[in-house]
């Protein structure tokens, strides 16, 4: 009997060990809901580190969206320069992430898996969520259930996705919208914000289209201005 017990213990599957948060820019494969999730994580410079980590969501997977998108890259760079650790990742079916597009539902579970890893590896950090276009929809939709401490939404695709029944986040929230967006109707975004019981801070960028062509430095300026006053970035 005792020998059987020893064999059974030795052959039981053990839970996978979560990788630590890397000190330098590193691509990892995390266990996701339907297989590996490709993640790119990076620390801020040692002299500038804040007690916060930002998880950034990319635009629509079926329209070429990846974690290497230039707006996502500018989001990451801008927040890291303000002292946050940053995490970008590919939704299911993109890059080396397993699975297939799931209409925003499974993508929320992908985000939750990444957040769980961040919380396990950096338990004392505030959690920021950020997203561009479709990625902003996924992050807004999941911000409350993931208990985000701060939220940044760039060009949220109001009118293209069902925003009306989302459980709104209770954290500080910033929306950045170009006034010449050719994909997302800016007036629809403004009207949606006006209907919210507690409105996020809205920044309107003039002469700016959906992809921020020629306006990435303006986006960087606004993102870094947003990071300064929020308690989630109290510098250690």
N, C-alpha and C positions, 0 to 999 in steps of 0.2 A: 504493500500500500504506500509506504513512504517513498519507495523508488518511483512509483507512478507519479506521485505528487511532484517529485523533482523534475521528471521528464516533462510533465505538463507545464510547469512553471517556465522551464527553459524554452519550450516551443511556443509559448503564447506571444502574439505579436506585440511589440512595444510601440508606444506612441512616437511619432517622428519628432525629433528635436528641432525646435525653431532656430533658425540662424540668428546670430546677434546682429544688431544694427551696425553696418560697416563704418569705419573711420574715414574711408575715402570713397569716391564715386564707384559704386559696384552694382553690377547687374546680378540679380538673384532669381531663382525659381522657387516660389512659395507654393505650398499645398493650397489649392483653391477648391471651390465647390465641385468643379468638374475636371480637375486635373491641375497641372502646373500653371501658375500665374507668373508672368515675366514682370519683374520689378526693378526699377533703378532708384537706388537710395543714395543720399549724399548728406554729409554733415556740413554745417556752416564752418567758417574759419574759426579756429580755437579762440581767438581774441574777441569774437563777436557773437558767440553762441547764446541763444535765448532758450527759455524753458518751454519750447513748443516745437511740434512737428506738423508739417503741412502735407496732406495727401491730395494729389492733384489728378483729376479725371479728364480724359481726352475726348475729342469730338467723335461723331458717329462712326462706328466701325465699318459700316457698309459704304461710307462716303470717303474713305481714305484716312479716317482718324486713327492716330497712334499716339503713343507717349512722346514721340519725337516731333509732333506738330509744333510749329514755330511759336504759336501763342501759348501752348502748354509749356514749352521751353522757357519762354519769357516769364510766365508765372513762377516757374521753379526758380529761375535765376534771381528774380526780384525778391522773392521771399527769403531765399538763402542769403542774399546780401544783407537782409535785415536781421539775420541771426537764426532763422529757423532751419532745422533739419528738414529735408524734403524727400518725398517719395512720389515718383511717377510709376504708373504701371499700365500694362496693356490689358484691356478687357478681353474676355474669352473670345477665342477665334482670331485674335490679332497677334502678329509677331509669333513669339514662342509660347503664348498662352493657349492652353487647350480649350476645346469646346466650340460652340457656335453661337452666333448672335442670338439674343433672347429678348429683344424688344424693350430693353431697359429693366426687365425684371431680374434676370440672372446677373446682369451687370451690377445691380445693387448688392447682390450677394458677393460678387467679386470684391467690391469696395469694402464690404464688411470683413472679408477675410484679410485684406491688407491692413485694415484698421486694427483688427485683433492682433496681428503680428506687431504693429507699431506699439500698441499698448503693452504687449508682453515684453518687448525689448526696450521701451522707453516709458516706464510706468509713471514717472513723475512729470511728463510733458503734457502741456495743453495740446488738444487736438484741433488742428485747423483742417477744414475741407475746402477745396477749391476746384473749379471746373470751368471748361470752356464749351459753349454751345451744348450739344448732347451731354457732355460731361457735367455741365452745370445743372442740367435736369436731374441726372443721377445723384449728384451730391446734395442738391436741395431736397430731393425726395427722401433721402436717407439720413439727413443731418440730425433730425430729432431722435430717431431710434438709435443712432450711434453716439448720441450725447456730445455732439461737436461743441467746442468752445468758441469757435469763430468760423465764418463762412464767407467765401468770396465767389461770386457768380459773374462770369464774363459772357455777355451775349446769351442770356438764357432764352431758349427757343420757345417762347410763349406763342401759342397759336399753332404750333407744330406738335406739341406734346400736351397731355392733360395735366395742367398745373392746378386746376381749381380745387381738387380734392386732396391735395398734399397736406400732411400734417406739418405745419410751419415750424421752422427752428426757433428756439427761444434764445439763441446766442446772438452776439453782434454779427451783423450781416451787411455786406457791401455788394452792390450790383454795379457793374461797369457796362455801359451800352453805347455803341457808336450810333451817331445820329443819321448816318448814311448806310446803315446795314441793309444789304441787298438780299439777305437770307431770312433774317428775323425782322419783323416789322417793329421799328422802335416805338411807334405809337401804341402798339399792343402791349409792349413791355411796360411803358409808362402807365397805361390804364390798369394793367394788372397790379402794379405796385400801389396805385391809388386805391384799389379795392381791398388791399390787405389790412387787417385790423391793426397790425403793427408793422409799419413800413421799414424796409431796409434803407440804408443810405444809398442814394443813387448818384452816380457820376455819369454825366453825358459828355461824350467826346465828339466835338464837332468835326465834320468832314472825314468821318471814320467809317469804313465799311466793316463787314463781318470778319474778315481775315486780318484786319489791322495792317494792311499794306501801307508802308511808309509811316506807320503810327506806333510801332512797337516801343519806341523810346517814350512816347507819351503814355502808353500803357504801363511801362515800368515806373514812371514817375508817380502815377496815380496809385499803383499797387504799393509802392514803398511809403507813400503818404498814409495809406490806409493802415499799414502795419504799426506805425509809431504810437498812436494813443491807446491801443487796445491792451487791456490787462493781461491778455493771454501771452503777450510777448515780454513780460517782465524779465529783464536780463539777469542772468545769474552771475 
